[in-house]
Amino acid sequence: MDRRLLPAIVLLGVALAAPFIVYPVFLMKVLCFALFACAFNLLIGYVGLVSFGHAAFFGGAAYITAYSVKVWGWPTEAGLLAGIAVAALLGLAFGAIAIRRQGIYFAMITLALSQMVFFFCLQAKFTGGEDGIQSIPRRPLFGVIDLKNELTLYYVVLAIVLSAFWLIYRTVHSPFGQVLKSIRENEPRAVSLGYRAEHYKLLAFVLSAALSGLAGSLKSVVFQLASLTDVQWQMSGEVILMTLVGGLGTIFGPVVGAVVVITMQNYLAPLGEWVLVIQGVIFVVVVLAFRRGIVGEISAWLSRLRA
Amino acid sequence: MFELLGVPPQALFGQLLLGLINGAFYAMLSLGLAVIFGMLNVINFAHGAQYMMGAFTAWMLLNFLGVNYWAALILAPLLVGLFGILLERLFLRHLYHLDHLYGLLLTFGLALIIEGVFRKFYGSSGQPYSIPEELTGGHNLGFMFLPNYRAWVVAFSLVVCLAVWYLIERTKLGSYLRAATENPTLVQAFGINVPRMVMLTYGFGVGLAALAGVMAAPIYQVSPLMGANLIIVVFAVVVIGGMGSILGSIVTGFGLGVVEGFTKVFYPEASNTVIFVIMAIVLVLRPAGLFGRAQ
């Protein structure tokens, strides 16, 4: 058996057994954010684009799913698809505008565009303003699978998130993913070889946005809530933090980062304002001392051992 | 009473003035960002937090030490600028050889820390800061009422912006700065201490943000989050103007403030987003920004 599959199998075993040990809602939160971080990592780690606006896709999709399921009475699966579709469209619009500039400008542009989405959600009637959309019903999936049972919901969320991980893995290791990496390493060279870098970047951006949307939609199903917190720029900061802590450009890094950051938020919640300060300190420490992140440092250490 | 485009002139000119004031802050902040980016290649995400620190320093100087507005106008930028120099020495200088991304992430973390600490001690509500005695009251210009303090903010910030432009574009020191932006190694070879210049530039940019904060204190409430949303608008302003030109930053800053003011009169729902919409349009038509040089 391929040795690289080993960590994946161990993780799968842990994920299947986890709800019997840990509170399922907490686990589902971790799963949603792990997916969000992986979707974000697809851009920063494999294309080298730093988006500071991913909250717009996450929160936007959360609102769409919440509204369509609660107000229009759509089934859960249709609500999820609607969320993904809207996030992908937003991603197409953001991407088309933002990929005109690179590096630092790209970050500022995506941040500004997502702030626009935030103000839209703040003012629009359907989002319920400061209250958000609350108590979203958990309709049965495909009319059969009862999502009101938390254990069932957990396995459904797990299955969806794992399929999304698989999609990301396949994308990164496909010829398409190789072209993306070559654009990250040397864009002029990739262009000179005949690749239309803009198209590749845009497609990667849309994919990342759609998967972030899936994460947001799932989050609104799990918590039965979509609120302004989901679209705020702090959310974009959080997903960056998770990816950075876990390790930019590593497959499992964002998952580890999501586990660490969500666990930390959970235990530190009573400290109130200090959570932000601690997150800031982690940013500073990671940027200064552990730029490879947890998974990156571990794999660097392992390869040193072998050498 | 005559009307302009269906809007009473008081409302129109009132919003125009408010727009000019916002524009003054956009201009001063984007100027600081541009100066810092030019020398350090770092986008200073903590700029909003440092603007807030300027306002808070003025508030603390007044309430704890009894130092008045005029002294705070000089002291607060100096203190916050020194704090900036400390940040540069401790953290930023270790990142110059890396991707620009890390500078952004580091200063983002610093902004979270600074804003979090202030929120811990002052909550998210604002502290009042009264207008200095000399500038209370106002003049009736016939078509509108002009409060003295607001007139002072617009005039003084214009003077500050033009002084910065003169310093960078027309003096010997400025020529060193511009040279070091183009080619630091060569400038260092001529015997100029470039690392120290970089440090002072960051301190200067941060001080400029703090100065804007002091000026904003009597107009807006002094609150820990006053800089957090502002900085995002300023980023959009920087993208629209392009960071290539000092005068460009000033013109774009004031211009967008005025546009935002007019939007408040004619279509208030869009006033929060108009600058972002303009940014999107500019990016489609002129990706390098209005005053930027093509890459």
Interface residues (C-beta under 8 A of the other chain):
Chain A: V50 I97 A98 R100 R101 Q102 G103 I104 Y105 A107 M108 I109 L111 A112 L113 Q115 M116 F119 F120 L122 Q123 W233 G237 I240 L244 G272 E273 W274 V275 L276 V277 Q279 G280 V281 I282 F283 V284 V287 L288 R291
Chain B: F37 I43 F91 H94 L95 L98 H100 L101 Y102 L104 L105 L106 F108 G109 L110 A111 L112 I113 I114 E115 G116 V117 R119 K120 N229 I232 V233 F235 A236 V238 V239 E269 N272 T273 I275 F276 V277 M279 A280 L283 V284 P287 Q295
